[in-house]
Amino acid sequence: MLKGKTALVTGSTSGIGLGIAKALAQQGANIVLNGFGDATTPQTEVAALGVKVEYHGADMSKPAEIEDMMKFAASKFGRVDILVNNAGIQHVAQVEDFPVERWDAVIAINLTSAFHTTRLAIPAMREANWGRIVNIASAHGLVASAQKSAYVAAKHGIVGLTKSVALETARTGVTCNAICPGWVLTPLVQKQIDDRAARDGITVTQAQNELLGEKQPSLQFTTVDQLGGLATFLCSPAADQVRGVAWAMDGGWTAQ
């Protein structure tokens, strides 16, 4: 379905980003990966799906590096047809205790980076009259939780950015939508579970069950494969008129 297209997925060396990159590759899209840590293994995994894959290690808190990454993608593949804004970090603290530098980092990586990639991707998408922008928001883009002020603010911002871009591109072949996952068992969430277990003196399994029980009525994690399937749908012709949507995939979290 996506043969000949190029997808750039930020924060894609592991977790949700890598899962979405693989799902798009399975549909024939060439992939530009981005993220910290080991890049060789994810590149090998994506290339095994029979597509071309490149990697750029841009720090998503630095606009100049983001611009370089977008130029790199264009130099390798002509343009970015599909942009998946997934890069994200988390910090948990009461607002009065929230370190200013951590607030700035969360906003920069979780929200501002998506503005920069989007503004740089849209001109070529408009020229081709085809493009897909998929922003990975969160259930926290729709509802809030205590001690996550920066993350909640950033994810609400991503949903707002999604809607504005969708309106600006509404008469073109470019669409912009957000996916709002609930709990997904990524390294980021596993750290929260481990921290909870250590803080409360309980087992990791108990901490995991408590985490799900507080928010997610299904008591099951959303899976990376499910998110990849939804991202693929949003890139399909069936989703041509899905525009500006914040699509919850959260086990009923935001239905409450």
C-alpha positions as CSV (number, residue, x, y, z in Angstrom):
1,M,0.0,0.0,0.0
2,L,2.9,2.4,0.8
3,K,5.4,1.2,-1.7
4,G,7.5,4.1,-2.9
5,K,6.6,6.3,0.1
6,T,9.1,7.4,2.8
7,A,8.2,7.5,6.5
8,L,10.2,9.4,9.1
9,V,9.5,8.3,12.6
10,T,11.0,10.2,15.5
11,G,11.9,8.3,18.6
12,S,12.0,5.1,16.7
13,T,14.9,3.1,18.0
14,S,12.6,1.2,20.4
15,G,9.1,1.0,21.8
16,I,6.1,2.5,20.0
17,G,8.2,4.3,17.4
18,L,10.0,1.2,16.3
19,G,6.7,-0.7,16.2
20,I,5.1,1.9,13.9
21,A,8.2,2.0,11.7
22,K,8.0,-1.7,11.2
23,A,4.2,-1.6,10.5
24,L,4.8,1.0,7.8
25,A,7.7,-0.9,6.4
26,Q,5.5,-4.0,6.1
27,Q,3.4,-1.9,3.8
28,G,6.4,-1.0,1.6
29,A,7.4,2.4,3.0
30,N,11.1,3.2,3.2
31,I,12.0,4.3,6.7
32,V,14.1,7.0,8.4
33,L,14.7,6.1,12.0
34,N,15.6,8.5,14.7
35,G,16.4,8.2,18.4
36,F,19.1,7.6,21.1
37,G,20.9,4.4,21.9
38,D,21.6,1.4,19.7
39,A,20.6,2.2,16.1
40,T,22.1,-0.8,14.4
41,T,19.7,-3.4,15.7
42,P,16.5,-1.5,14.8
43,Q,17.9,-0.7,11.3
44,T,18.6,-4.3,10.8
45,E,15.1,-5.3,11.9
46,V,13.4,-2.8,9.6
47,A,15.7,-3.6,6.6
48,A,14.7,-7.3,7.0
49,L,11.2,-6.3,5.9
50,G,12.6,-5.5,2.4
51,V,12.7,-1.7,2.4
52,K,15.4,0.9,2.5
53,V,16.2,2.3,5.9
54,E,18.3,5.2,7.1
55,Y,19.0,6.6,10.5
56,H,19.6,10.1,11.8
57,G,20.4,10.8,15.5
58,A,19.0,14.3,15.8
59,D,18.4,15.4,19.4
60,M,14.7,16.4,19.2
61,S,15.2,19.2,21.7
62,K,17.5,21.1,19.2
63,P,15.8,22.8,16.2
64,A,19.0,22.9,14.2
65,E,19.5,19.1,14.5
66,I,15.8,18.6,13.5
67,E,16.3,20.7,10.4
68,D,19.4,18.7,9.5
69,M,17.4,15.5,9.9
70,M,14.7,16.7,7.6
71,K,17.3,17.7,5.0
72,F,19.0,14.3,5.4
73,A,15.7,12.5,4.8
74,A,15.0,14.6,1.7
75,S,18.5,14.0,0.4
76,K,18.1,10.2,0.7
77,F,14.6,9.7,-0.5
78,G,13.4,12.9,-2.1
79,R,10.9,13.9,0.5
80,V,9.1,12.8,3.7
81,D,5.7,11.4,2.7
82,I,4.7,10.2,6.1
83,L,5.8,12.0,9.3
84,V,5.2,10.2,12.6
85,N,6.0,12.5,15.6
86,N,6.6,10.0,18.4
87,A,9.7,11.2,20.3
88,G,8.9,11.7,24.0
89,I,10.2,11.8,27.5
90,Q,8.6,11.9,30.9
91,H,9.2,13.4,34.4
92,V,6.9,13.0,37.4
93,A,6.7,15.6,40.2
94,Q,4.3,18.0,41.9
95,V,4.1,21.2,39.9
96,E,5.7,23.3,42.7
97,D,8.6,20.9,42.8
98,F,8.9,20.4,39.1
99,P,12.5,21.2,38.0
100,V,12.4,24.0,35.4
101,E,15.0,22.3,33.2
102,R,12.9,19.1,33.1
103,W,9.7,21.1,32.2
104,D,11.7,22.8,29.3
105,A,13.0,19.4,28.1
106,V,9.6,17.7,28.1
107,I,7.9,20.6,26.3
108,A,10.8,20.8,23.7
109,I,10.9,17.0,22.9
110,N,7.2,16.1,23.3
111,L,5.7,19.2,21.7
112,T,8.0,21.7,20.0
113,S,9.9,19.1,18.0
114,A,6.6,18.1,16.3
115,F,6.1,21.7,15.3
116,H,9.5,21.8,13.7
117,T,9.2,18.5,11.8
118,T,5.7,19.4,10.7
119,R,6.6,22.9,9.4
120,L,9.6,21.4,7.5
121,A,7.6,18.5,6.0
122,I,4.5,20.2,4.8
123,P,5.9,22.2,1.8
124,A,6.9,19.0,-0.1
125,M,3.7,17.3,1.0
126,R,1.6,20.2,-0.4
127,E,3.6,20.1,-3.6
128,A,2.9,16.4,-4.0
129,N,-0.7,16.8,-2.9
130,W,-0.2,13.8,-0.6
131,G,1.1,13.4,2.9
132,R,0.3,11.9,6.3
133,I,1.2,13.4,9.6
134,V,0.6,11.1,12.6
135,N,1.2,12.6,16.0
136,I,1.6,10.2,18.9
137,A,-0.2,12.0,21.7
138,S,-1.6,10.1,24.7
139,A,-4.7,9.6,26.8
140,H,-3.0,12.4,28.6
141,G,-3.6,14.6,25.6
142,L,-7.4,14.3,26.4
143,V,-7.4,14.0,30.2
144,A,-5.0,14.8,33.0
145,S,-3.2,13.0,35.8
146,A,-1.5,14.5,38.9
147,Q,2.3,15.0,39.0
148,K,2.6,15.0,35.2
149,S,2.0,18.7,34.4
150,A,4.6,19.0,31.7
151,Y,3.7,15.8,29.9
152,V,0.0,16.5,30.1
153,A,0.5,20.1,28.8
154,A,2.7,18.8,25.9
155,K,0.3,16.1,24.9
156,H,-2.7,18.5,25.1
157,G,-0.6,20.8,22.9
158,I,0.0,18.0,20.4
159,V,-3.7,17.4,20.1
160,G,-4.3,21.1,19.5
161,L,-1.4,21.3,16.9
162,T,-3.0,18.3,15.1
163,K,-6.3,20.0,14.8
164,S,-4.8,23.3,13.5
165,V,-2.6,21.6,10.9
166,A,-5.6,19.4,9.8
167,L,-7.6,22.6,9.2
168,E,-4.7,24.3,7.3
169,T,-4.4,21.2,5.0
170,A,-8.1,20.3,4.8
171,R,-8.3,21.1,1.0
172,T,-5.2,19.2,0.1
173,G,-4.2,15.5,0.0
174,V,-2.3,16.0,3.3
175,T,-3.9,14.7,6.5
176,C,-2.9,15.2,10.1
177,N,-4.2,13.1,13.0
178,A,-3.2,12.1,16.5
179,I,-3.2,8.7,18.2
180,C,-3.8,8.8,21.9
181,P,-2.6,5.5,23.5
182,G,-3.3,4.5,27.1
183,W,-0.8,2.4,28.9
184,V,1.6,0.7,26.6
185,L,4.4,-1.5,28.1
186,T,7.3,0.5,26.8
187,P,10.6,1.1,28.6
188,L,9.2,4.5,29.7
189,V,6.2,2.8,31.3
190,Q,8.2,0.0,32.7
191,K,10.4,2.5,34.6
192,Q,7.2,4.0,36.1
193,I,6.1,0.6,37.2
194,D,9.6,-0.2,38.7
195,D,9.6,3.2,40.5
196,R,6.2,2.5,41.9
197,A,7.2,-0.9,43.2
198,A,10.3,0.5,44.8
199,R,8.4,3.5,46.3
200,D,5.6,1.4,47.8
201,G,7.5,-1.7,48.7
202,I,5.5,-4.0,46.4
203,T,6.3,-6.5,43.7
204,V,6.6,-5.3,40.1
205,T,3.5,-7.4,39.2
206,Q,1.5,-5.7,41.9
207,A,2.7,-2.3,40.7
208,Q,1.7,-3.1,37.1
209,N,-1.8,-4.3,38.1
210,E,-2.3,-1.2,40.2
211,L,-1.2,1.1,37.4
212,L,-3.7,-0.5,35.0
213,G,-6.4,-0.6,37.5
214,E,-6.3,3.1,38.2
215,K,-6.9,4.2,34.6
216,Q,-7.4,1.5,32.0
217,P,-10.8,-0.4,32.4
218,S,-9.7,-3.2,30.1
219,L,-6.9,-4.1,32.5
220,Q,-4.7,-4.8,29.5
221,F,-1.9,-2.8,27.9
222,T,-2.4,-1.4,24.5
223,T,0.2,-3.1,22.3
224,V,2.7,-1.7,19.9
225,D,1.3,-3.9,17.1
226,Q,-2.2,-2.4,17.6
227,L,-0.7,1.2,17.4
228,G,1.1,0.2,14.3
229,G,-2.1,-1.1,12.7
230,L,-3.9,2.2,13.5
231,A,-1.0,4.3,12.1
232,T,-1.1,2.2,8.9
233,F,-4.8,2.7,8.6
234,L,-4.4,6.5,8.9
235,C,-1.9,6.3,6.0
236,S,-4.4,4.4,3.8
237,P,-6.9,5.7,1.2
238,A,-9.7,4.7,3.6
239,A,-8.5,7.5,5.9
240,D,-8.5,10.3,3.3
241,Q,-11.2,12.1,5.2
242,V,-10.0,11.3,8.7
243,R,-8.7,14.8,9.6
244,G,-7.8,16.4,12.9
245,V,-8.9,13.4,14.9
246,A,-7.5,12.5,18.4
247,W,-8.0,8.7,18.2
248,A,-8.0,7.1,21.6
249,M,-6.6,3.6,21.9
250,D,-6.7,3.3,25.6
251,G,-8.8,0.4,26.9
252,G,-11.6,2.7,27.9
253,W,-9.5,5.1,29.9
254,T,-11.0,8.3,28.4
255,A,-14.5,6.8,28.1
256,Q,-14.9,7.1,31.9
